Amino acid sequence: MKRCHFSFCLFFIFYLCSGPGHSAEAPYKPQLNDFAYAINLETAGDKPIYHLTLPEQVYRGVYHSSLADVRVFNARGEMVPIVFRAPAPQQKMVQTRQAVAFFPLEGDSVEANGLLNIQIQTDGSLIALRSQQDKSATPIQSWLVDLSQIDGSIQSLVLEFDMHRNTRAELALSHSQDLHEWTPLLQTSLVDLEHGSHQLRQNSINLPNLQAGHYLKLDLLTPRSALQINEIHAIKHHVQAPGELLRGESQARLSDEQTLEFDLGGPFRVSQIRLRSESENTLLAATLFSRPTPSADWREHGFAAFYRLRVDDTLVEDEGLAVRLSADRYWQARLAADTTLPDRLPTVEFYWQADELFFLAQGEGPWRLAFGNRRVSSQRPHDRALAAQINHELPNATTRRAKVGRLETLRGADALTEEHRKPWLSWSLWALLIAGASLAGWMAWRLTRKMQIERL
């Protein structure tokens, strides 16, 4: 009987020590109020699937760079199936370059008003052009460009030229289809600058998708530049747009004399980045690096010269460095040895692409987009059945775009920091474990002693 009583006590102590506090935890199922923030989604109509472009607040409010802590809840607080669709990857530009015929016009800007003797073939190309003006007049200030033999639209012209260094040649472009009626097109500048060991040469002219069959006339507006055009090439290129590019900014900080660091504020999918100075006549040559976390290794993206120069009355700026799509939050610019920083640190300007989110309208609305939760796993949620329907089965008519509403704070920053369990619960469990072990040892010692006495 005593042995049965002793066995029961041991079983009871084991149950207390291995009870709910020490059992395997059930998989975590996040609730709406576990998240840092929520955005109301406004939906119209009665569609089975809705989609939206994730707003900037989501990228600034998530804990996981993979967007794993993003969910959609219905009116009853139930999670609904979701699927992410990343922006299309950037495609390499397919570019063709074709030399075009051009003819210098002596004297001032020449209109097609009988001063020119032009021979045109049946296909529209120019084979001869002779000015009837006195060739001993002023230097060449106009050129006639024949684009009649270019198929399709032309995105830009590339000019090979000579002119005075550290100056700017301003051109006025006009176009015509018959060499009689001319329409102003645009004004642009050619630049040839030197600054220290760096050289900047701007020799391309972007055109607004000019169609074939046109003729161009280039009029020089700054004769003092002494521009001499040697070659002209027409550029045609085709780019598959990766989606709308959004603009963001971040303030750089100086980590040492030649290193700038900056935090974008979230895992934005960056495709282009630049250092923009508020001061004029600045030139920053730097190699850019990035990393996803402060403890990760830096990854190199490339070298670029970021400039903001005043040439006469024109401000010339760079277009930034195109980088392979990266969701890294932390960036670094290592300046070249001969680069001098302006008094005011530059601003980091970046262009990024937002993910698309699809969700199944299960239950009743309104639906809420919740994000920012440290407790969820780092694996992004992905409903395979919904993805299959979106990719293969459902026509576009069955989906509709949801409108992003107002932002609401739920747990706020507490949902993004490490959760500390209640200390009294942990201490209570440890005290119970120690007390149980002590009780079991004491009972075993007492029973052993009593059995020894009985034998005597």
DOBATOR-556402 format. One record per residue: residue in one letter; x negated, y negated, z of N, C-alpha, C, O in turn. Coordinates in steps of 0.1 Angstrom, whole numbers, plus 5000, padded with zeros to 4 digits. Layout:
# residues N
aXYZXYZXYZXYZ...
END
This chain:
# residues 456
m499250125000500050005000499149875000499449784993k498049885008497149775009496549754995496249634991r496149864989495549844976496449784965496049704957c497749824966498749764957498849614959498949534950h498849574972498949434976497749354971497849244966f496549424972495349354967495349344952494949234947s495849444945495949434930496849324926496649254916f497949314933498949214930498349074931498548984923c497549054942496948924944495948884933495948774929l495148994929494248964919494948934906494448844898f496049004903496748974890497348834891497348754881f497848784902498448654904497348544902497548444895i496148574908495148474906494648464892494448354886f494548584885494148584871495148514862494848444853y496448524865497548454858497348304859497548224849l497148254872496948114874495748054866495847944861c494648134866493448084860493548094845492748014838s494248184840494348194825495748164820496148204809g496448074827497748034822497747934812496847924804p498847844811499047744800497847654799497547614787g497147624809496047534808494847584801494047514796h494747724800493547784794493947864781493147934775s495247874778495647944766495247874754495047754754a495247944742494947884730495947774726497147804726e495547654722496447554719497047574705496447624696a498347534705499147554692498647454682498147344686p498747474669498247384659498947244661500147234664y498147144659498747004661499646964650499246974638k500846924654501846884644502046734647502746704656p501546644639501646504642503046454642503846494633q503346364651504646294651504446144646503246094646l505446084643505445944637504645854647503845774643n505045864660504445764669503045804673502445734681d502445904667501045944670500045854661498845854663f500645784651499845714641499645574646500345514654a498645514640498245374643499245274637499745184644y499645294625500445204617501445274609501345394606a502545204605503545254595503945144586504045024590i504345174574504845084564506245134559506345254555n507245054560508545094555508545094539507945004533l509045204534509145224520510545204515511545264520e510745104506512045074501512245154488511445134478t513345234487513645314476514945274470515845244477a515045284457516345254450516745374442515945454437g518045394441518545514433518545634442518345634454d518745754435518845884441517945974434518446054426k516645964435515646044428515046144438514946124450p514646264433514046364441512546334445512146374456i511846254437510446224440510246074438510746014428y509546014447509145874446507545864447506945954452h507045754442505645744442505345594444506145504442l504145564449503645434452502145424451501445524453t501645304448500245284449499845244463500445144469l498945314469498545284483498045144485497145104477p498645064494498244924495496844914503496445014509e496344794503495044774510495044804525494044854530q496244784531496344804546496044954549495544984560v496345044540496145184543494645214544494245284553y493945164534492445184534491745124546490745174551r492245014551491644944563492145014576491544984586g493245094576493745144588493545294590493945344601v493045364580492945514582491645544590490745464591y491645664596490445704603489545794594488345774595h490145874586489445964577489245904564490145844558s488045904559487745844545488445924534488645864523s488846044537489546124527491046094526491746154519l491446004535492845964536493746084541494846094539a493046174549493746294555494746254565495646334568d494646134571495646094581496646004576496945894582v497146034564498345964558499446064557499346174552r500646024561501846104561503046014557503045894558v504146084553505446014550506446084558506546214558f507246014566508246064575509646014570509745904564n510646094572512046054568512745994580512045974591a514045964579514745894590514745974603514945914614r514746104602514746194614513346214620513246294629g512346154615511046174620510346294615509446344622e510846354604510246474599509246444588509546354579m508146514587507246494576507746554564508346664564v507546484552507946534539506746574531505646514533p506946664521505746694513505246574505505946494500i503846564505503246454497502046514489501546624491v501746434479500646474470499946344466500546244463f498546344467497746234463497346254448497146364444r497246144441496746154428495746034427496045924427a494446084426493345984425493345904412493945964402p492845784411492745714399491945794389491045864392a492245774376491545844365490045804366489745684368p489145894364487745864364487345764353487945764342q486345684355485945594345485345674333484545764334q485745624321485245694309484045604303484045484304k483145674298482045614291482545534279483245584271m482045414277482445324266481845384253480645404252v482745404243482345444230482145314222483145244219q480945284218480645154211480045174198479145264196t480445104188479845104175479344964172479944864176r478244954165477544824162477344824147476644914142q477844714141477744704126477244564123477744464127a476144554114475644424110476644364100477344434092v476844234102477744164093477044054085475944004090a477544014074476943914066477343774071478443754076f476343684071476643544075475843454067474843484061f476343324065475843224056475643094064476643044069p474443044065474242914071474842804062474742804050l475342704068475942584061475042464064474942424076e474442404054473642294057474442164061475542144056g473742084069474441964073475341984085475242084092d476241894087477241894098478242004095478142074084s479142024104480142124103480942104090481441994087v481042214082481542204068482942274068483042384071e483942204064485242254062485342314048484542274039a486142414046486342474033487242384024488442414022n486642274020487442174013486742133999486942023995g486142233993485542203980484142173980483442173970l483542163992482042143993481242263992480042263990l481942383992481342513991481742583978482842573973n480742643972481042723960480842873965479742923967i482042943966482043073972482543173961483443153954q481843293961482243403952482643513961481943563970i483843563958484543663966484843783958485443773947q484443903962484744033955486244063957486844003966t486644163950488144203951488444263965489544253969d487444313972487644373985487644263996487744294008g487344133992487344024002486043984007485943884014s484944064004483644034009483043914001483343903989l482243834008481543724002480143773996479443844003i479943733984478643773978477743663975476543673972a478243533975477443423973478043303979479343283980l477243213985477843093990476742983988475642993992r477142873982476242763979476842633982477942603978s476142553991476642423995476242323984475242323978q477242233981476942123972476441993979476241893972q476142003992475541893999474041883997473441983992d473541774000472041753999471341844010471641824022k470541934006469842034015468741964023468242024033s468441844020467441774028468041694040467441624047a469341724042470141654053469741714066468641784068t470541694076470241744090470141894091470641964081p469541944101469342094103470742164103471842104105i470642294101471842374101472542374114472042394125q473842344113474742334125475942414124476842414133s476142494113477342574111476942694103476042704095w477742804106477542934099478842994096479842984104l478943054085480143124080479843274081478943334076v480743354089480543494092481643574085482843544086d481243674077482143754069482443884077481643974079l483743894082484144014089485144094081485844184087s485244064068486244134060486044284058486944354055q484744334061484444474058484544554071484144674071i484944494082485044564095486444624097487444554095d486544754099487844814101488244804116487444814125g489544774118490044764131489744634138489344534131s489944634151489644504159488244504163487544604165i487744374165486444354169486444294183487144194186q485744354193485744304206484644194209484944104217s483544194202482544094204481544084193481444174184l480743984193479643964184478343954192478343894203v477244014187475944004193475043924183474943974172l474443824188473643734180472143744184471843744195e471343764174469843754176469443614171469643584160f468843534180468643394177467343354183466743414192d466943234179465743164184466243024188467042964180m465842964199466142824202465142784214464442864219h465242664218464342614228464642684241465842714245r463642724248463742794261464442704272464342574271n465042774281465742704293466742594288466742484293t467542634278468542544273469742634270469742754271r470742564265472042634262472542574249472542454246a473042674241473642634228475142654229475642774231e475942554228477342564228477942574214477642494206l478842674212479442694199480942684200481542724209a481542634189482942634187483242734176482742724165l484142834178484542934168485942904163486842874170s486042924150487342914143487443024133486443074129h488643074130488843184121489843154110490643064111s489743224099490543204088490743334080489843424081q491843354073492043464064491743434050491643524042d491743304046491643274032490543164030490443124018l489743124040488743024039489242884036488442794033h490542864037491142734035491742684048491542564052e492542764054493242724067492442784078492242904080w491942694087491042734098491742704111492342604113t491742804120492342794133491342804144490542904145p491242704153490342714165490542844173491642884175l489442904176489543034183489043024198489843054207l487842974200487342964214486042884213485442854203q485542844225484242784227483442874236483942924246t482142894233481242974242479842924242479542824235s479042984249477642944251476643054249476943164253l475543024242474343114242473343054251473042934251v472643144259471743104269470443174268470443294265d469343104270468043164271467243104282466742994280l467243164294466643104305465543184311465543314310e464643124318463643184326463543124340463643004342h463443214350463443174364462443264371462743374374g461243214374460243294380459843404371459443384359s459843524376459543644367460743704360460643804354h461943634362463143694356463543614343463243494342q464243684334464643614322466143654320466543764322l466943554317468343574314468643524300468343414296r469243624292469543594278470943634275471243754276q471843534273473243564270473443544255473443434250n473543654248473643654233474943714227474943744215s475943744236477143804231478343704232478343624241i479243724223480443644222481643734222481843814213n482443724233483643814234484743754226485043634226l485343834218486443794209487743854214487743964219p488843784212490143834216490743934206491743904200n490044054205490544154196490844104182491944124177l489844044176490043984163490144094153489344184152q491144094144491444194135490644174122490044074119a490444294115489744294102490344194092491544164093g489544154082490044064072489843924075490243834067h489243894086489043754090487643704087486743784085y487543574086486243504085486143414097487143354102l484943404101484643324113483743204109482843224100k483843094115482942984114482442944127483242914136l481142934128480442894141479942754139479042724130d480342664147479942524147479142494160479642514171l477842444158477042414169477342274175477342174168l477642274188478042154194476942084202477041974207t475842154203474642094210473442104201472642194202p473242014192472142014182470842014188469842074182r470641964200469241954206468742094209467542104212s469542194210469142334213468342394202467542484204a468442334190467742384178467942534176467042614174l469242574176469642714174469342764160469642694150q468742874159468542944146468943084147468343164155i470043124140470543254141469843344130469743314119n469443464135468643554126469543674122469443714111e470343734131471143844128472443834136472543774147i473543894131474843904138475344044136475344094125h475744104147476344234147477744234153477944164163a478644304147480044314153480044444162479544544158i480644424174480744534183482244574185483144494187k482444704183483744764185483544874196482644954195h484444874206484344974216485745014221486744934220h485845134226487045184231486845244245485945324248v487645194255487445234269488845284274489845214272q488845404280490045444287490145384300489345404309a491145294302491245224314491445314326492345404325p490645304337490845384349492045344358492245414368g492745244354493745194362493445054367492345004364e494444994373494244854377493144844387493044914397l492244744385491144714395491644604404492144504400l491444634417491744534428490544474433489444534433r490644354438489444274442489444264458490444244464g488244284463488044274478486844194481485944174472e486744144493485544064497485044114511485844164519s483744094513483144124526481944034528481343994518q481743994540480643904543479443984547479444074555a478343944540477044014542476343964555476543854559r475544054561474744014573473344054570473044154562l472443984575470944004573470444104583470344064595s470044224579469444324589467944304590467344334601d467244254580465844214581465644104569466644074563e464444064567464143954558464643984544464943894537q464544104540464844144526465944244524466044304514t466844254534467844354534469144294539469244234549l470244304530471544264534472444394536472344484528e473244394546474144504548475544444550475744334554f476544524545477944474546478844594547478644704542d479944574555481044674557482244634549482744524551l482644724540483844684532485144694540486144634536g485144754552486344764560487244884558488244894564g486844974549487645094547487045174535486145124529p487545294533487045374522487545344508488245424502f487345214504487845174491487045244480485845264481r487745284469487145354458486545244449487245194440v485245214451484645094445484045144431483445244430s484245054421483745084407482844974403482044994393q482844854409482044744405481844654418482744634426i480544604419480244524431479244414427478444434418r479244304434478344194431478144114443478944104452l476944044444476643954454476943814448476343774438r477843744455478243604450477843504459478243494471s477043404454476543294463477343174460477743144449e477543094470478242964469477342864463477742764458s476042884465475042784460474742804445474742914441e474542694438474242694424472742724423471942694432n472342774411470942804407470342894417469242874422t471043004420470543114428470443244419471243264411l469343324422469143444415468643544425467643534431l469543654427469243754437469043884430469943944424a467843944430467544074424467544174435466744154444a468344274434468444374445468844514440469444524429t468444614448468844744446469944784456469844754468l471044834451472244864460472245004464471945104457f472645024477472745164483474145164491474745064494s474645284494475845294501475745424509474945514506r476645434519476845564527478245564534478745454536p478745674536480145684542480245644556481245594561t479245674564479245654579477845584583476945594575p477845524594476645454598475445554601474345504601s475745684603474645774606474145854593473245924594a474845834582474545914570473345844563472945734565d472745924553471645874545472145774535473245794530w471345684531471645584520471545654507470645734504r472545624498472445674484472345554474473045454475e471445564465471145454456472145444445472545554439h472445324441473345304430472745234418473145254406g471745154420471045094409470544954412470844894423f469844894403469244764404470044664395470444704384a470144544400470844444393470344304397469844284408a470544204388470244064391471543994392472343994382f471843934404473043854406472743704406471843664414y473343634397472943494395474143404394475243444391r473843274397474843164396474043044392473442974401l474043014379473142914374473942804367474942824360r473442674369474042564362473242524351472042484352v473742544339473042504326473842384320474942404314d473242274320473942154316475242134324475242124336d476442144317477642134324478442264325479542274329t477642374322478342504323477742594334476542594336l478642664342478242754353478142894347479142944342v476942954348476743084342476643184354475743164363e477443294355477443384365477443534360477843554349d476843624368476743764364478143824365479043774372e478243944360479544024360479444134371480444214372g478344144378478244254388477744374383477444394371l477544474392476944604389478044704389478744724398a478244774377479144884376478545014382477445044379v479245074392478745184399479645304397480845294394r479045424399479945544399480945534410480545504422l482145574408483245564417482845614431482445734432s482845524441482445564454483345514465483845404464a483645604475484545564486483745534499484245524510d482445504497481545474509481945334514482245244507r481945334527482445204534481245114536481444994536y480045164539478945084542477945074531477545174524w477544944528476644914516475444834521475444764531q474444844513473144774516472544724503472544794493a472044604503471344544492469844514496469644434505r468944584490467544564493466944464482466844504471l466644344487466144244478464744264473463944324480a464544224460463144234455462244144462462644044469a460944174462459944104470459943954467459643874476d460143914454460043774450461343704451461543594445t462443764457463743704458463843624471463543674482t464343494469464543404481466043394483466743354474l466443414496467843404499468243254500467443174505p469443214496469943074499470143054514470143154521d470442934518470642904532471942974537471943014548r472942984529474143054532474143194526474043204514l474343294534474343434529475443454519476543394520p475143534509476143554498477343644503477243714514t478443634496479643714499479543834489479143824478v479943944495480044064486481444074480482444074487e481444084467482744094460482744224453481844264445f483844304456483944444450485244464444486244404448y485244554434486444584427486744734429485844814427w487944774432488244904436489544954430490344874425q489745084430490945144425491745214436491145284444a493045194436493845254447494445394442494645414430d494545484452495145614449496645604448497345504453e497245694441498745704439499245814449498645924449l500345794456500945884465502345924460503145834458f502646054459503946104455504546174468503746244475f505846154470506446224481507846274477508546214469l508246384483509546454480510546394490510246394502a511646344485512646274493513546374500514746394497q512946454510513646544518514346474529513746384535g515546514532516346454543516846324538517146304526e516946234547517546094544516545984547515746004556g516645884540515845764542516445674553517445704558p515745574556514545524550513245604553513245674564w512345604544511045674546509945574551510045454548r509045624558507945544564506645614561506445724563l505745524556504345574553503545544566503345434570a503045654572502245644585500845674582500545764574f499945604589498445624587497745584599498145504607g496545644600495645614611495845704623496645674632n495145824623495345924634494046004635493746084626r493345994646492146064647492346214649491346284646r493446254655493646394659493846484647493646604649v494346434636494546524624493246574618492246504620s493246684611492046734605491646644594492446564589s490446664589489846584578490246634565489846574555q491046734564491546794551492746714547493746714554r492746664535493846584529495046674527494846784521p496246634531497446714529497746724514497646624507h498246844510498446864495499546974494499247084497d500746934490501747034487501647084473501947014464r501347214472501047274459502347274450502247254438a503447304457504747314449505047184443505547174432l504947074451505246944446504246904435504646844425a502946934437501946904427502346974414502146914403a502747094414503047174402504247104395504347104383q505247064403506446994397506046864390506446834379i505146794397504746664391503946684379504146604369n503046784378502146794367502746864355502346844344h503746954358504147044347505647034344506147044332e506447024354507947044352508746924351509646914343l508546824360509446714361509146604351508046564349p510146564343509946454334509846324342510146314354n509346214335509246084342510546034347510445954357a511646064341512846014345513246054359514145994365t512646164365513046214378512246154389512446184401t511246064386510445994396510745844395511045794384r510545784406510745634406509745574416509345644426r509345454414508345384422509045334435510145264434a508445364446508945304459508245174461507145154458k508945084467508444944470507844944484508544994494v506644884486506044874499506644764507506744654502g507044794519507644694528506744644538505544634536r507244604550506444544560505644644568505944764569l504544594573503644674581504044664596504444564601e504044784603504444794617503344864625502744964620t503044814636502044874645502644974654503644934661l502145094654502745204663501745214675501945134685r500845304675499845314686498645214684497945194694g498545164672497445074670496045134671495945254667a495145064676493745114677493545234686492645304684d494545254695494445374704494445504696493945604700a495145504685495245624676494045654669493845764663l493045554668491845574661490645604669489545634664t490845594683489745614692489845754698490945814697e488745804704488745944709489745944721489745864730e490546054721491546064731490846134744490246234743h491046064755490546124768491746184775492746124779r491546314778492646384786492646334800491746274805k493846354806494046304820493046374829493046494830p492246294836491246364845491846444856491246544860w492946404862493546474873493946614869493846714877l494346634856494746764852493546854851493646974855s492446804845491246884844490746924858490347044860w490646824867490146854880491046954888490647044895s492346944885493347044892493047184887493047274895l492847194874492647334869491347394874491247504878w490247304874489047354880489147394895488647494899a489847304902490047334917490747464918490447544927l491847494910492547614911491747734908491847834914l490847714897490047824894489047864905488847984908i488447764911487447784922488147844934487647934940a489347794937490147844949490547984946490448074955g490948014934491348154931490148254932490248364937a489048204927487848294927487348314942486948424946s487448204950487048214964488048304971487648394980l489348294969490348374975490148524972490148614980a489848544959489648684955488348744961488348864966g487348664962486048714969486348734984485848834989w487048644990487248665004488148785007487848865016m489148804999490048925001489249054998489449155005a488449054988487649174985486649204997486449315001w486049095002485149115014485849165026485349255033r487049115028487849155040488349305038488249385048l488749335026489249475024488049575025488249685031t486949535020485749625021485349645036485049755039r485349545043485049555058485949635065485549725073k487249625062488349705069488149845066488349935074m487849875053487650015049486450075056486450195059q485349995058484250045065484550075080484050175086i485349995086485650015100486550135102486350215111e487450155092488350275093487550405092487850505098r486450405084485650525083484950555096484650675099l484550455103483950475116484850535126484450555137
END
